[in-house]
Amino acid sequence: MGQAAQFALSKNAQVGIIALSLALAPAMRDAGCYAAVPDHLYEPLPQGFVVTRRGADKPLAAAFAAFMTSAEAASILQRHGLEPFVVSPP
């Protein structure tokens, strides 16, 4: 989807199907208009983050994970067209 956004932004395409988060980004938002595809027309594409074994004992990785599952991060993600993260057990 990133390449479709690049084509639309560079005017090498008149239309593109891109992630809502890309459509809401300042560069795309200011370049034209968008229409959200109705939810019933596609299967959701789950996204997430992971803390690797190597990062499991790193304070910065723990802080990042804690932030990404916070109410503040949920608000930011939703503003950019993304769903908040739900933590699953290890």
BATIDO-81060 format. One line per 5 residues: number of its first residue (from 1); for each residue z negated, y negated, x of C-alpha. Coordinates in pm, 1 decimal. Example, Ala and Ser with C-alpha at 12.3 -4.5 7.8 and 13.67 -1.06 7.14 Angstrom:
BEGIN
1> -780.0/450.0/1230.0 ~ -714.0/106.0/1367.0
This chain:
BEGIN
1> 0.0/0.0/0.0 ~ -56.1/-235.1/291.5 ~ 311.0/-228.2/382.9 ~ 410.9/-311.6/24.6 ~ 178.7/-613.6/42.6
6> 339.6/-722.0/370.5 ~ 688.1/-695.8/218.5 ~ 583.4/-902.7/-83.1 ~ 400.4/-1160.9/127.5 ~ 696.2/-1200.5/366.2
11> 933.1/-1232.3/65.9 ~ 1122.8/-918.6/171.8 ~ 1029.0/-779.0/-170.5 ~ 1003.3/-962.4/-499.5 ~ 742.5/-725.3/-640.0
16> 500.8/-469.1/-497.2 ~ 243.1/-221.1/-621.6 ~ -60.6/-286.7/-404.8 ~ -436.6/-236.6/-412.8 ~ -618.9/-485.9/-633.0
21> -837.6/-576.1/-334.6 ~ -522.2/-686.5/-148.8 ~ -396.0/-882.7/-449.3 ~ -728.4/-1068.2/-461.6 ~ -726.8/-1150.1/-88.6
26> -669.4/-1522.2/-19.4 ~ -325.5/-1477.2/141.9 ~ -186.2/-1279.9/-152.8 ~ -378.1/-1467.9/-421.4 ~ -224.3/-1795.5/-308.0
31> 128.2/-1649.5/-275.4 ~ 191.1/-1564.3/-638.3 ~ 40.5/-1385.3/-933.1 ~ -67.4/-1030.8/-1007.5 ~ -119.4/-802.0/-1303.0
36> -369.6/-518.1/-1286.6 ~ -227.7/-175.8/-1373.0 ~ -423.1/-37.7/-1671.5 ~ -679.7/224.7/-1567.5 ~ -537.6/491.3/-1798.3
41> -203.6/490.7/-1612.9 ~ -332.1/628.5/-1282.2 ~ -596.7/845.3/-1122.2 ~ -854.8/648.6/-924.6 ~ -834.9/663.3/-547.0
46> -1191.7/715.9/-426.8 ~ -1291.9/521.6/-118.0 ~ -1609.5/528.4/82.1 ~ -1775.1/490.6/416.5 ~ -1939.6/741.8/645.3
51> -2205.8/728.9/912.2 ~ -2103.5/976.2/1181.5 ~ -2343.6/1204.3/1368.0 ~ -2298.8/982.1/1669.5 ~ -2396.8/678.1/1464.5
56> -2679.5/843.8/1271.5 ~ -2946.0/730.3/1518.7 ~ -2800.9/382.4/1575.1 ~ -2991.3/96.7/1408.7 ~ -2672.5/-102.4/1347.1
61> -2510.0/190.4/1164.1 ~ -2822.4/229.6/948.5 ~ -2824.1/-143.9/875.0 ~ -2454.9/-132.9/779.3 ~ -2511.0/164.5/546.8
66> -2812.3/-5.5/389.4 ~ -2612.3/-322.9/331.1 ~ -2309.2/-140.5/188.4 ~ -2532.0/24.1/-73.2 ~ -2716.3/-297.7/-162.2
71> -2676.6/-509.4/-475.3 ~ -2533.9/-790.1/-259.6 ~ -2257.9/-565.6/-124.7 ~ -2187.5/-431.3/-475.2 ~ -2132.5/-786.9/-596.3
76> -1898.0/-865.3/-305.8 ~ -1701.9/-542.2/-353.4 ~ -1660.1/-603.7/-726.5 ~ -1540.0/-959.1/-663.3 ~ -1264.9/-810.8/-446.9
81> -1157.2/-545.3/-695.9 ~ -1353.6/-253.1/-549.2 ~ -1619.5/-29.8/-698.8 ~ -1968.9/-33.5/-548.9 ~ -2070.9/265.8/-339.5
86> -2285.0/545.6/-477.3 ~ -2483.8/725.8/-210.2 ~ -2457.1/1102.8/-204.0 ~ -2711.3/1318.6/-23.4 ~ -2621.7/1442.4/326.5
